[in-house]
Amino acid sequence: NEKTYTKCAQVGITSLNKTPFLNSASKSAILCAKLCTEFAECYVFSYDELRKMCRLYQVMETVNCEMNKKYGVITFTKET
């Protein structure tokens, strides 16, 4: 059951996110995507390349792609 994710879809103008429901160490964004597929409530995840951290979210109201890139974070949204 493959899921598809959109890399950093710009939403809103600020970078205020809901609190992630799961923080997990992860070696890659691909492993983070696999983790997200294990949770029905996961619609968005971010992968922090610098800290090798995966954060799973139910909702992310706004995404600032440039701000995220500056801090080494990539945000992915589940396609429906």
Buried (B, 14 or more C-beta within 10 A) or exposed (E): EEEEBEEBBEBEEEBEBEEBEBEBEBEEBEBBBEBBBEEEEBBBBBBBEEEBBBBBBBEBEEBBBEEBEEEEBBBBBBEE
